[in-house]
């Protein structure tokens, strides 16, 4: 508790620099008042005023520097039933000026909508951050008609899990894609288009591969004794290494994880998306004719693998009769993929410090992942063997009904059903 400065008594004898019987008592009163909280301060002053009798409020005010109204308030509080006052707080509930978002509830929603397209997050923790500075956000909010201060923006961002991040020396500026910002803007416009039409948007990626067995899992849990695990993380001591492929439904705040027992290949990634459509997608979007897929720039669902595009065409677009629009995040920007901070981070927090001894344990921990915003997660095993090293010939690529977009064509393309293919019912 911050201390108040020691007040110098302003009564006539003390100001006259003459010794009098109460001078030492006045000094001790001010010393005591400087060491207690504001509630105790006014109660003590009220008790001293009662002791002095008539004119006590004015006299105590001269001695302690407190306002006479504060002393009278202390007397009223002492006369009431103090047991009704909360013992764990100094001020009564509801005291103080209401926050800006209470008086203008649209500000918080406007801020979150503004930072949503540029939000990044750590898949192993709940930390999130945005590209724009506080001043930039303030200026954009004011242009939208919301007069808000920098401290208010900072407080709202912290309340939703955003934090300040320091620079990390891990990027080569020579390797920075020149059209990085243009791609971020284009992804935002694509998302707005699909949201407006009610068509599904999924964010996809493979989570870090995990060893199933008695191995250490990073994090801490409340327990009386530490859980004993293997000293070394040898694959030979495990029940296998699995690849959890995640899909996050952006509009419904729902996630699905398909755990593969084989290799993480483009065929595996497409099989997981197809399984999600049969399990969840076609029921959530019964009238959908197109699907937007947000994916990283590399990995099994990267923009380079030919097998990824061929499998999307044959196993999804042709088989389901859907037009698939794929937008890849630029190289080195995977943390802006929504699945990283809206699904994977919460799964990592939920199973932190708990060894994944069996596949059933892993699936249970994934299914048990929830958030205050209502996140729901399902988990399934995706059977099958997915071979690595498969090649797609040039002749096969020419048969794809694929159109590259005018903006960042290597990262944005649409696959439509081929007319000579009968969709599966």
C-alpha positions in Angstrom: 0.0 0.0 0.0 1.5 3.4 -0.9 2.2 5.6 2.0 0.9 9.2 2.3 3.5 11.9 3.2 3.8 12.9 6.9 1.7 16.0 7.4 3.0 19.0 9.5 0.4 20.1 12.1 -1.1 23.5 11.3 -2.6 24.3 14.7 -1.5 27.7 16.2 0.7 26.4 19.0 2.7 24.1 16.7 3.0 26.8 14.1 4.2 29.2 16.7 7.2 27.0 17.4 6.3 26.8 21.1 6.3 23.6 23.1 2.9 22.5 24.4 1.6 19.3 26.0 -0.1 18.0 22.8 2.7 18.8 20.3 4.3 15.3 20.5 0.8 13.7 20.3 0.1 15.7 17.1 3.4 14.5 15.6 2.5 10.9 16.4 -1.0 11.3 15.0 0.5 12.4 11.6 3.1 9.6 11.7 0.3 7.0 12.3 -1.9 8.4 9.5 0.9 8.2 7.0 1.2 4.4 7.6 -2.4 3.3 7.3 -4.8 3.1 4.3 -7.4 5.7 3.5 -10.2 3.9 5.2 -8.3 3.5 8.4 -7.2 7.1 8.2 -10.7 8.6 8.2 -11.8 6.2 10.9 -9.0 7.2 13.2 -9.5 10.9 12.5 -13.2 10.5 13.3 -12.4 8.8 16.6 -10.0 11.7 17.5 -12.7 14.2 16.6 -15.2 12.5 18.9 -12.6 12.6 21.7 -12.1 16.3 21.3 -15.8 17.1 21.3 -17.3 20.3 19.9 -15.2 21.7 17.0 -13.3 18.4 16.8 -13.6 18.1 13.0 -11.9 21.4 12.4 -9.2 20.8 14.9 -8.3 17.3 13.6 -8.4 18.8 10.1 -5.7 21.3 11.1 -3.6 18.6 12.8 -3.8 16.0 10.1 -4.5 17.9 6.9 -7.6 15.8 6.2 -10.7 17.4 4.8 -13.4 17.9 7.4 -15.8 16.1 5.0 -13.5 13.0 5.1 -13.6 13.1 8.9 -17.4 13.3 8.9 -17.6 10.4 6.4 -15.5 8.3 8.7 -17.9 9.1 11.6 -20.8 7.9 9.5 -19.0 4.7 8.6 -18.2 3.9 12.2 -21.8 4.5 13.1 -23.0 1.9 10.6 -22.5 -1.8 10.7 -18.9 -2.4 9.7 -19.5 -6.1 9.3 -21.3 -5.3 6.1 -18.2 -3.8 4.5 -15.9 -6.2 2.6 -12.8 -6.8 4.7 -10.6 -7.7 1.7 -10.9 -4.2 0.0 -10.4 -0.6 1.1 -13.0 1.0 -1.1 -16.6 -0.1 -1.5 -17.5 -2.1 -4.6 -18.3 0.1 -7.6 -16.1 3.0 -6.5 -14.2 4.9 -9.1 -14.9 6.2 -12.6 -16.3 3.5 -14.9 -14.1 2.2 -17.7 -14.4 3.6 -21.1 -15.8 0.3 -22.5 -18.6 0.4 -20.0 -19.8 3.8 -21.2 -19.1 2.9 -24.9 -19.5 -0.9 -25.2 -18.9 -0.8 -29.0 -15.2 0.2 -28.5 -14.0 -3.2 -27.4 -15.7 -5.0 -30.3 -14.3 -2.5 -32.8 -10.8 -2.9 -31.4 -11.0 -6.7 -31.6 -12.3 -6.6 -35.1 -9.5 -4.3 -36.1 -6.7 -6.4 -34.7 -8.2 -9.8 -35.8 -6.5 -9.9 -39.3 -3.1 -9.0 -37.9 -3.1 -11.2 -34.8 -0.2 -13.6 -34.3 0.4 -16.1 -31.4 2.7 -18.6 -29.9 1.4 -22.2 -30.5 3.0 -23.3 -27.2 1.6 -20.6 -25.0 -1.3 -18.1 -24.7 0.8 -15.1 -25.8 -0.6 -13.1 -28.7 0.5 -9.9 -30.4 -0.5 -7.6 -33.2 1.5 -5.8 -35.9 0.1 -2.3 -35.3 1.3 0.0 -32.6 -1.0 1.4 -29.9 -0.9 4.9 -31.5 -1.9 3.4 -34.9 -4.8 1.6 -33.3 -5.9 4.7 -31.5 -5.8 6.8 -34.7 -7.8 4.1 -36.6 -10.4 3.9 -33.8 -10.8 7.7 -33.8 -11.3 7.7 -37.5 -14.1 5.1 -36.9 -15.7 7.5 -34.4 -14.4 6.0 -31.1 -12.5 8.5 -28.9 -10.2 6.3 -26.8 -6.9 6.8 -25.0 -3.7 4.7 -25.2 -4.0 3.3 -21.7 -7.5 2.0 -22.5 -6.3 0.3 -25.6 -3.4 -1.2 -23.7 -5.7 -2.5 -21.0 -8.2 -4.0 -23.5 -5.5 -5.8 -25.4 -4.0 -7.2 -22.2 -7.5 -8.4 -21.1 -7.7 -10.5 -24.3 -4.3 -12.1 -23.9 -2.1 -9.7 -26.0 1.3 -8.7 -24.6 4.4 -6.7 -25.5 6.9 -8.7 -27.4 10.6 -8.0 -27.8 12.5 -8.2 -31.1 14.2 -11.6 -31.8 17.2 -11.8 -34.2 16.1 -14.7 -36.3 15.0 -13.1 -39.7 17.2 -12.4 -42.7 15.9 -9.1 -44.3 17.3 -10.3 -47.6 14.9 -13.3 -47.5 11.8 -11.2 -46.5 9.1 -11.6 -49.1 8.6 -8.2 -50.8 4.8 -8.8 -51.1 4.3 -10.0 -47.5 2.0 -7.1 -46.5 0.0 -7.4 -49.7 -0.7 -11.0 -48.9 -1.9 -10.2 -45.4 -4.3 -7.6 -46.9 -5.5 -10.0 -49.5 -6.1 -12.8 -46.9 -8.2 -10.3 -44.9 -10.4 -9.4 -48.0 -10.9 -13.1 -48.8 -12.0 -13.8 -45.3 -14.5 -10.9 -45.3 -15.9 -12.2 -48.6 -16.4 -15.8 -47.3 -17.9 -14.5 -44.0 -20.3 -12.3 -45.9 -21.6 -15.2 -48.0 -21.7 -17.6 -45.1 -19.2 -20.0 -46.6 -16.7 -22.0 -44.4 -13.2 -20.8 -43.6 -10.8 -23.3 -42.0 -7.2 -22.7 -40.8 -5.1 -25.8 -41.1 -1.6 -26.9 -40.0 0.2 -29.9 -38.4 1.0 -29.5 -34.7 4.4 -30.6 -33.4 4.9 -34.3 -33.7 4.6 -36.1 -30.4 6.1 -39.3 -29.0 3.5 -41.6 -27.3 5.0 -43.1 -24.1 6.3 -42.3 -20.7 8.2 -39.1 -21.8 8.5 -35.6 -20.3 6.0 -33.1 -21.5 7.0 -29.5 -21.0 5.0 -27.5 -18.4 4.0 -27.8 -14.7 1.0 -29.3 -12.9 -0.2 -29.1 -9.3 0.7 -32.4 -7.6 2.3 -33.5 -4.3 5.1 -35.4 -6.1 6.7 -35.1 -9.5 5.6 -37.6 -12.1 8.5 -39.9 -13.0 9.2 -40.2 -16.7 12.0 -41.7 -18.9 15.4 -40.0 -18.8 15.8 -40.1 -22.6 13.3 -39.5 -25.4 14.2 -42.4 -27.6 11.8 -43.4 -30.4 12.6 -47.1 -29.7 11.1 -46.7 -26.2 7.8 -45.2 -27.5 4.6 -46.6 -28.8 5.1 -44.5 -31.9 5.4 -41.0 -33.1 2.1 -39.3 -34.2 1.3 -36.3 -36.3 -1.7 -34.2 -35.0 -3.2 -32.4 -38.0 -5.5 -29.6 -36.9 -8.4 -27.8 -38.5 -9.9 -24.7 -37.0 -13.4 -23.4 -38.1 -12.9 -19.7 -37.9 -16.5 -18.7 -37.9 -17.8 -21.3 -35.4 -14.7 -21.3 -33.0 -14.5 -25.0 -33.3 -11.4 -27.2 -33.8 -10.8 -30.7 -34.9 -7.5 -32.7 -34.6 -6.9 -35.8 -36.7 -4.0 -37.8 -35.3 -2.1 -39.7 -38.0 -0.1 -42.8 -37.2 1.9 -42.5 -40.5 4.0 -39.8 -42.1 2.9 -36.1 -42.4 2.5 -35.9 -46.1 0.2 -33.7 -48.4 -2.0 -36.8 -48.9 -2.4 -37.0 -45.1 -3.3 -33.3 -44.8 -6.0 -33.6 -47.6 -7.4 -36.8 -46.0 -7.7 -34.9 -42.7 -9.6 -32.1 -44.4 -11.9 -34.5 -46.2 -12.6 -36.3 -42.9 -13.4 -33.0 -41.2 -15.9 -32.2 -44.0 -17.7 -35.6 -43.5 -17.6 -35.3 -39.7 -18.5 -31.6 -39.2 -18.3 -29.4 -42.3 -21.2 -30.6 -44.4 -23.6 -30.3 -41.3 -22.3 -26.9 -40.2 -22.5 -25.5 -43.8 -25.2 -27.5 -45.7 -25.5 -25.0 -48.5 -21.8 -24.3 -49.0 -20.4 -24.5 -52.6 -16.9 -23.2 -51.7 -14.3 -23.5 -49.0 -11.5 -21.1 -48.0 -8.4 -22.9 -46.6 -5.8 -20.8 -44.7 -2.4 -22.6 -44.6 1.2 -22.0 -43.9 3.7 -21.4 -46.7 5.6 -24.7 -46.0 5.2 -28.2 -44.8 2.8 -30.8 -46.0 0.2 -28.1 -46.9 2.7 -25.6 -48.3 2.3 -23.8 -51.6 5.2 -25.7 -53.3 4.2 -29.5 -53.1 2.4 -30.6 -56.2 0.9 -33.5 -54.4 -1.0 -31.1 -52.1 -2.7 -29.4 -55.1 -3.4 -32.8 -56.9 -5.0 -34.3 -53.8 -7.1 -31.2 -53.2 -8.4 -31.5 -56.7 -9.1 -35.2 -56.9 -10.0 -36.0 -53.2 -11.9 -32.9 -52.3 -12.9 -30.6 -55.1 -14.0 -33.3 -57.5 -15.3 -35.7 -54.9 -17.3 -33.2 -52.9 -18.2 -30.7 -55.7 -16.6 -27.8 -53.8 -14.6 -24.9 -55.1 -11.5 -24.7 -52.9 -9.7 -21.3 -52.5 -6.3 -21.7 -50.8 -4.4 -18.7 -49.3 -0.9 -19.4 -47.9 0.8 -17.2 -45.3 4.2 -15.9 -46.4 7.4 -17.6 -45.4 8.2 -17.0 -41.8 4.7 -15.8 -40.9 3.1 -19.0 -39.7 2.3 -17.5 -36.3 -0.3 -15.3 -38.0 -2.2 -18.4 -39.0 -5.3 -18.4 -36.7 -5.0 -22.1 -35.8 -1.7 -21.3 -34.0 -3.1 -19.0 -31.3 -6.8 -20.0 -31.4 -6.4 -23.8 -31.2 -2.8 -25.2 -30.8 -1.8 -22.8 -28.0 -4.8 -23.9 -25.9 -4.1 -27.6 -26.5 -0.5 -27.1 -25.4 -1.6 -25.3 -22.2 -4.2 -28.0 -21.5 -1.8 -30.9 -21.6 1.3 -29.1 -20.2 3.2 -31.2 -17.8 1.2 -34.4 -18.5 3.0 -37.3 -20.2 1.2 -38.6 -23.3 1.6 -42.2 -22.2 -1.1 -43.6 -24.5 -2.9 -42.5 -27.6 -6.2 -42.4 -25.7 -4.7 -40.0 -23.1 -3.6 -37.7 -25.9 -7.0 -37.7 -27.5 -8.7 -37.1 -24.2 -6.6 -34.1 -23.4 -7.3 -32.6 -26.8 -11.0 -33.1 -26.4 -10.9 -31.5 -23.0 -9.4 -28.3 -24.3 -11.8 -25.3 -23.8 -11.5 -21.5 -23.5 -13.6 -18.7 -22.0 -14.7 -17.8 -25.5 -16.4 -21.2 -25.9 -13.8 -23.2 -28.0 -14.9 -26.8 -28.7 -12.4 -29.4 -29.9 -12.8 -32.9 -31.3 -10.1 -35.5 -31.7 -9.9 -38.6 -33.9 -7.4 -41.1 -35.1 -6.8 -41.0 -38.9 -6.0 -44.5 -40.0 -4.0 -45.3 -43.1 -0.5 -45.4 -44.4 0.7 -42.3 -46.2 3.8 -42.9 -48.2 6.5 -40.2 -48.6 8.3 -39.3 -51.8 5.3 -39.4 -54.1 5.7 -37.4 -57.3 3.2 -35.8 -59.6 3.9 -35.7 -63.3 3.6 -32.6 -65.4 0.8 -34.2 -67.4 -1.2 -34.7 -64.2 -0.7 -31.1 -63.1 -2.1 -29.9 -66.5 -5.4 -31.7 -65.8 -6.0 -29.7 -62.7 -8.8 -27.1 -62.9 -6.8 -24.6 -61.0 -6.8 -20.8 -61.4 -4.1 -18.6 -59.8 -5.3 -15.3 -58.4 -4.0 -12.0 -59.8 -2.6 -10.9 -56.4 0.4 -13.1 -55.1 -0.4 -16.0 -57.5 2.1 -18.3 -56.0 0.2 -18.1 -52.6 -3.4 -17.8 -53.8 -5.2 -20.2 -56.1 -8.7 -21.8 -56.5 -9.4 -25.4 -57.5 -12.9 -26.0 -59.0 -14.6 -29.4 -59.7 -13.7 -30.8 -63.1 -16.8 -31.1 -65.4 -16.0 -34.6 -66.4 -16.0 -35.9 -62.8 -19.3 -37.0 -61.1 -19.2 -35.8 -57.4 -19.8 -38.5 -54.8 -23.2 -38.4 -53.0 
